[in-house]
Amino acid sequence: MMQYINKLVAKLKKQEKGQGMVEYALIIAFVAAIAIFVLNGKLGTVIGGAFDKASSAVEEAANAATDTSAKGTTQNAT
């Protein structure tokens, strides 16, 4: 009985070599399917709009900081 179990375990160990590649392929296919769904759906537009708003907010903050520092240098000069 132990010999049979040992042979079965050895057989299972040999079969696991290709298992990792199959798992990676399934993960990649799943991620690709989600990416296609997101890019073709409305979610892509919503995410793009959020990035646009964030970009605008950063630009406005940078402009405000530049204007404030420019006013500060002119005030110090007078």
N, CA, C and O atoms as a DFTB+ gen file, in Angstrom:
312 C
 N C O
     1  1       0.818      -1.198       0.000
     2  2       0.000       0.000       0.000
     3  2       0.861       1.261       0.000
     4  3       0.554       2.217      -0.711
     5  1       1.928       1.272       0.785
     6  2       2.821       2.435       0.834
     7  2       3.502       2.657      -0.510
     8  3       3.727       3.799      -0.909
     9  1       3.828       1.584      -1.205
    10  2       4.459       1.729      -2.521
    11  2       3.512       2.417      -3.497
    12  3       3.921       3.262      -4.293
    13  1       2.247       2.040      -3.421
    14  2       1.251       2.659      -4.293
    15  2       1.130       4.153      -3.997
    16  3       1.059       4.966      -4.919
    17  1       1.107       4.516      -2.719
    18  2       1.007       5.933      -2.337
    19  2       2.246       6.685      -2.780
    20  3       2.138       7.805      -3.280
    21  1       3.409       6.105      -2.612
    22  2       4.659       6.753      -3.037
    23  2       4.674       6.962      -4.549
    24  3       5.097       8.014      -5.027
    25  1       4.210       5.954      -5.309
    26  2       4.157       6.098      -6.763
    27  2       3.167       7.209      -7.160
    28  3       3.425       7.991      -8.076
    29  1       2.042       7.257      -6.456
    30  2       1.046       8.280      -6.749
    31  2       1.587       9.677      -6.462
    32  3       1.373      10.603      -7.244
    33  1       2.287       9.828      -5.340
    34  2       2.878      11.123      -4.987
    35  2       3.939      11.512      -6.007
    36  3       4.007      12.669      -6.422
    37  1       4.766      10.553      -6.414
    38  2       5.802      10.836      -7.414
    39  2       5.172      11.251      -8.742
    40  3       5.678      12.146      -9.419
    41  1       4.075      10.605      -9.109
    42  2       3.394      10.942     -10.352
    43  2       2.805      12.361     -10.289
    44  3       2.865      13.115     -11.261
    45  1       2.240      12.705      -9.136
    46  2       1.681      14.044      -8.985
    47  2       2.764      15.115      -9.027
    48  3       2.553      16.194      -9.580
    49  1       3.916      14.821      -8.446
    50  2       5.021      15.792      -8.465
    51  2       5.503      16.037      -9.886
    52  3       5.847      17.166     -10.235
    53  1       5.532      15.003     -10.707
    54  2       5.966      15.162     -12.092
    55  2       4.982      16.020     -12.879
    56  3       5.386      16.772     -13.767
    57  1       3.701      15.914     -12.562
    58  2       2.683      16.641     -13.308
    59  2       2.608      18.111     -12.930
    60  3       1.972      18.882     -13.650
    61  1       3.216      18.527     -11.853
    62  2       3.123      19.910     -11.403
    63  2       4.046      20.850     -12.172
    64  3       3.933      22.067     -12.025
    65  1       4.940      20.328     -12.974
    66  2       5.887      21.195     -13.688
    67  2       5.169      22.143     -14.638
    68  3       5.504      23.327     -14.684
    69  1       4.206      21.665     -15.387
    70  2       3.480      22.504     -16.327
    71  2       2.340      23.274     -15.692
    72  3       1.760      24.166     -16.311
    73  1       2.024      22.932     -14.470
    74  2       0.897      23.563     -13.797
    75  2       1.141      25.059     -13.584
    76  3       0.220      25.862     -13.732
    77  1       2.355      25.434     -13.245
    78  2       2.671      26.847     -13.013
    79  2       2.448      27.686     -14.253
    80  3       1.932      28.800     -14.168
    81  1       2.833      27.161     -15.407
    82  2       2.640      27.899     -16.659
    83  2       1.158      28.081     -16.963
    84  3       0.743      29.144     -17.426
    85  1       0.373      27.065     -16.708
    86  2      -1.064      27.162     -16.957
    87  2      -1.677      28.206     -16.026
    88  3      -2.521      28.997     -16.449
    89  1      -1.259      28.211     -14.771
    90  2      -1.781      29.195     -13.830
    91  2      -1.417      30.611     -14.264
    92  3      -2.260      31.507     -14.213
    93  1      -0.174      30.825     -14.689
    94  2       0.235      32.154     -15.162
    95  2      -0.565      32.563     -16.396
    96  3      -0.974      33.718     -16.519
    97  1      -0.787      31.626     -17.299
    98  2      -1.555      31.931     -18.503
    99  2      -2.989      32.321     -18.151
   100  3      -3.544      33.247     -18.742
   101  1      -3.587      31.619     -17.194
   102  2      -4.945      31.953     -16.779
   103  2      -5.009      33.327     -16.122
   104  3      -5.952      34.083     -16.354
   105  1      -4.021      33.649     -15.314
   106  2      -3.984      34.964     -14.662
   107  2      -3.850      36.065     -15.710
   108  3      -4.548      37.077     -15.646
   109  1      -2.948      35.867     -16.674
   110  2      -2.749      36.862     -17.727
   111  2      -4.024      37.033     -18.550
   112  3      -4.399      38.155     -18.889
   113  1      -4.690      35.922     -18.871
   114  2      -5.937      36.000     -19.638
   115  2      -7.007      36.742     -18.844
   116  3      -7.764      37.530     -19.410
   117  1      -7.073      36.498     -17.551
   118  2      -8.060      37.167     -16.701
   119  2      -7.793      38.663     -16.644
   120  3      -8.720      39.462     -16.776
   121  1      -6.550      39.048     -16.451
   122  2      -6.193      40.470     -16.396
   123  2      -6.463      41.137     -17.746
   124  3      -6.955      42.264     -17.796
   125  1      -6.144      40.448     -18.827
   126  2      -6.400      41.013     -20.154
   127  2      -7.895      41.196     -20.390
   128  3      -8.314      42.205     -20.957
   129  1      -8.699      40.233     -19.961
   130  2     -10.146      40.347     -20.134
   131  2     -10.694      41.531     -19.345
   132  3     -11.554      42.262     -19.836
   133  1     -10.209      41.718     -18.145
   134  2     -10.654      42.861     -17.329
   135  2     -10.227      44.174     -17.987
   136  3     -11.004      45.127     -18.038
   137  1      -8.988      44.223     -18.492
   138  2      -8.500      45.446     -19.138
   139  2      -9.338      45.780     -20.368
   140  3      -9.677      46.943     -20.587
   141  1      -9.671      44.786     -21.162
   142  2     -10.489      45.018     -22.351
   143  2     -11.875      45.507     -21.950
   144  3     -12.417      46.430     -22.558
   145  1     -12.440      44.886     -20.926
   146  2     -13.762      45.293     -20.450
   147  2     -13.747      46.737     -19.964
   148  3     -14.646      47.519     -20.273
   149  1     -12.719      47.076     -19.206
   150  2     -12.635      48.432     -18.644
   151  2     -12.419      49.458     -19.741
   152  3     -13.052      50.514     -19.731
   153  1     -11.535      49.165     -20.689
   154  2     -11.227      50.136     -21.735
   155  2     -12.380      50.317     -22.720
   156  3     -12.566      51.408     -23.259
   157  1     -13.147      49.271     -22.956
   158  2     -14.268      49.385     -23.893
   159  2     -15.542      49.880     -23.222
   160  3     -16.460      50.345     -23.897
   161  1     -15.599      49.785     -21.923
   162  2     -16.803      50.183     -21.203
   163  2     -16.763      51.640     -20.791
   164  3     -15.825      52.369     -21.112
   165  1     -17.789      52.049     -20.082
   166  2     -17.880      53.427     -19.620
   167  2     -16.930      53.693     -18.472
   168  3     -16.613      54.844     -18.175
   169  1     -16.480      52.640     -17.830
   170  2     -15.578      52.821     -16.696
   171  2     -14.289      53.517     -17.133
   172  3     -13.719      54.300     -16.373
   173  1     -13.830      53.237     -18.344
   174  2     -12.635      53.898     -18.860
   175  2     -12.822      55.400     -18.980
   176  3     -11.900      56.167     -18.706
   177  1     -14.010      55.823     -19.388
   178  2     -14.294      57.251     -19.501
   179  2     -14.340      57.908     -18.129
   180  3     -13.853      59.023     -17.944
   181  1     -14.926      57.210     -17.182
   182  2     -15.019      57.754     -15.826
   183  2     -13.626      57.897     -15.216
   184  3     -13.310      58.914     -14.600
   185  1     -12.810      56.880     -15.393
   186  2     -11.446      56.933     -14.850
   187  2     -10.647      58.035     -15.542
   188  3      -9.896      58.761     -14.891
   189  1     -10.806      58.160     -16.857
   190  2     -10.121      59.225     -17.590
   191  2     -10.543      60.600     -17.105
   192  3      -9.708      61.495     -16.979
   193  1     -11.829      60.778     -16.832
   194  2     -12.323      62.049     -16.313
   195  2     -11.748      62.359     -14.944
   196  3     -11.424      63.507     -14.643
   197  1     -11.623      61.327     -14.114
   198  2     -11.050      61.533     -12.780
   199  2      -9.587      61.961     -12.881
   200  3      -9.144      62.838     -12.139
   201  1      -8.844      61.351     -13.788
   202  2      -7.447      61.746     -13.972
   203  2      -7.343      63.171     -14.519
   204  3      -6.448      63.925     -14.137
   205  1      -8.255      63.528     -15.404
   206  2      -8.255      64.899     -15.934
   207  2      -8.517      65.921     -14.831
   208  3      -7.863      66.962     -14.773
   209  1      -9.482      65.617     -13.954
   210  2      -9.782      66.527     -12.840
   211  2      -8.593      66.648     -11.899
   212  3      -8.266      67.741     -11.435
   213  1      -7.946      65.517     -11.619
   214  2      -6.787      65.544     -10.726
   215  2      -5.648      66.335     -11.355
   216  3      -4.963      67.092     -10.667
   217  1      -5.444      66.164     -12.656
   218  2      -4.398      66.900     -13.356
   219  2      -4.665      68.397     -13.320
   220  3      -3.751      69.193     -13.105
   221  1      -5.914      68.775     -13.529
   222  2      -6.275      70.193     -13.486
   223  2      -6.051      70.780     -12.099
   224  3      -5.562      71.901     -11.962
   225  1      -6.410      70.015     -11.075
   226  2      -6.225      70.487      -9.698
   227  2      -4.748      70.688      -9.379
   228  3      -4.378      71.657      -8.717
   229  1      -3.907      69.775      -9.848
   230  2      -2.465      69.902      -9.612
   231  2      -1.908      71.112     -10.352
   232  3      -1.092      71.856      -9.808
   233  1      -2.348      71.306     -11.591
   234  2      -1.882      72.464     -12.357
   235  2      -2.311      73.775     -11.708
   236  3      -1.529      74.724     -11.648
   237  1      -3.557      73.833     -11.220
   238  2      -4.036      75.046     -10.554
   239  2      -3.241      75.319      -9.283
   240  3      -2.906      76.468      -8.995
   241  1      -2.939      74.274      -8.525
   242  2      -2.156      74.440      -7.302
   243  2      -0.750      74.919      -7.626
   244  3      -0.200      75.765      -6.921
   245  1      -0.162      74.376      -8.700
   246  2       1.180      74.793      -9.093
   247  2       1.174      76.247      -9.548
   248  3       2.084      77.008      -9.220
   249  1       0.156      76.631     -10.297
   250  2       0.056      78.022     -10.743
   251  2      -0.152      78.968      -9.563
   252  3       0.425      80.055      -9.519
   253  1      -0.972      78.550      -8.616
   254  2      -1.206      79.386      -7.435
   255  2       0.073      79.532      -6.622
   256  3       0.362      80.612      -6.107
   257  1       0.828      78.467      -6.506
   258  2       2.088      78.531      -5.762
   259  2       3.087      79.429      -6.474
   260  3       3.821      80.178      -5.830
   261  1       3.118      79.357      -7.793
   262  2       4.028      80.201      -8.565
   263  2       3.626      81.669      -8.438
   264  3       4.485      82.536      -8.276
   265  1       2.321      81.950      -8.512
   266  2       1.845      83.329      -8.379
   267  2       2.151      83.881      -6.991
   268  3       2.543      85.040      -6.852
   269  1       1.974      83.056      -5.974
   270  2       2.235      83.496      -4.599
   271  2       3.710      83.772      -4.392
   272  3       4.072      84.766      -3.762
   273  1       4.564      82.908      -4.911
   274  2       6.002      83.125      -4.733
   275  2       6.479      84.322      -5.543
   276  3       7.397      85.023      -5.118
   277  1       5.881      84.568      -6.692
   278  2       6.252      85.732      -7.502
   279  2       5.827      87.016      -6.803
   280  3       6.564      88.001      -6.836
   281  1       4.666      87.030      -6.175
   282  2       4.205      88.210      -5.448
   283  2       5.072      88.439      -4.226
   284  3       5.338      89.583      -3.856
   285  1       5.510      87.374      -3.605
   286  2       6.353      87.499      -2.421
   287  2       7.692      88.103      -2.747
   288  3       8.235      88.858      -1.941
   289  1       8.245      87.794      -3.911
   290  2       9.547      88.366      -4.279
   291  2       9.409      89.840      -4.627
   292  3      10.320      90.622      -4.355
   293  1       8.287      90.234      -5.224
   294  2       8.112      91.646      -5.553
   295  2       7.834      92.472      -4.303
   296  3       8.224      93.637      -4.223
   297  1       7.163      91.869      -3.331
   298  2       6.894      92.583      -2.090
   299  2       8.178      92.787      -1.308
   300  3       8.375      93.828      -0.682
   301  1       9.045      91.795      -1.346
   302  2      10.311      91.923      -0.637
   303  2      11.219      92.947      -1.306
   304  3      12.037      93.578      -0.637
   305  1      11.085      93.115      -2.594
   306  2      11.930      94.046      -3.322
   307  2      11.527      95.491      -3.063
   308  3      12.363      96.385      -3.190
   309  1      10.285      95.745      -2.708
   310  2       9.830      97.116      -2.510
   311  2      10.068      97.614      -1.116
   312  3       9.734      98.757      -0.803
